[in-house]
Amino acid sequence: MSRVCDLTGKKVITGNNVSHSKRRTKRKFYPNLQTKKFYIPEEDKWVTLKVSGSAIRDINKLGVAACIKKAKAKGFM
């Protein structure tokens, strides 16, 4: 299963672990993904989405239907 947010498109990025001696080794930064079910009253159905923490805050602010519409416009869904 891919680690990509359905609404924002956030995904794994790479970087470095930097030790005290400044030696660098590769590491990954994972997004804060949660699998949640949301009810869409306009369509009278439930949808299950894998969303990041910031997407959950956007859903609380704007509503799930508006966030899905914005994600489709940006090409994430």
N, C-alpha and C positions, 0 to 999 in steps of 0.2 A: 504494500500500500504506500502511495506517495505521501510525503510530508509537505503538502501544499494546502494553504487555506483556500477554501472554495470562493470566498467573497473578496479577499484582498490580494490573493496571489502570492502571499508571503511564502517563502520556501527556505530550505537549508542553505546557509552560506558558509564559506570556509574562511579560516583565519589562522592565526598562530598562537600556540602556547608559548609564552615567553618566561623562561626561568630567571632566577636571580642572577645567573651568570650571562643572561641575555641570549642563551641558546634557544633557537626557535624550532618548534616541531608543529606540524599541521594538526588542526583540530576543526570541528564543525560546530556551528551555532545553529541550534534547532529552534523553530518557532514554537510559541506556546499554543499548541493545537488542542482543541476539545471537540469531541463528537457530541452534537446536541440536536434535539428534535425541536422544530419550531412549527407553530400553527399559523397558517396563512388564512385569515378570515375571508378575504376577497375570493379565494378559490375553494374555500371550505375543505382544506386538506392539510395534512402534516408532512413536513419534509425533514429529512435528516441531513445535516450539513457538518462538515469538518471545518471549524472556524477558529481563528486566532482570538486571543484575548481582546485585542483592539477591535476586531470585527463584532464581538459580543457587545462591546460598549457602543459601537455604531448602531447595532440593532436596537439596543435599549433607547437610544436617542432618536433615531429616524424611523424605526419599524422595519420588520423583516422584508416586507414587500418592496419598500424603497431601496433597501440594500441589495436585494436580488436584482432589481431592475438596473441599478448602477453597476453591479458586477457583470451583467450581461452586456451592457454598453461598453465596458472596458475590455470584454473578451475573456474574463476569468471563468465564466460558466458557459 
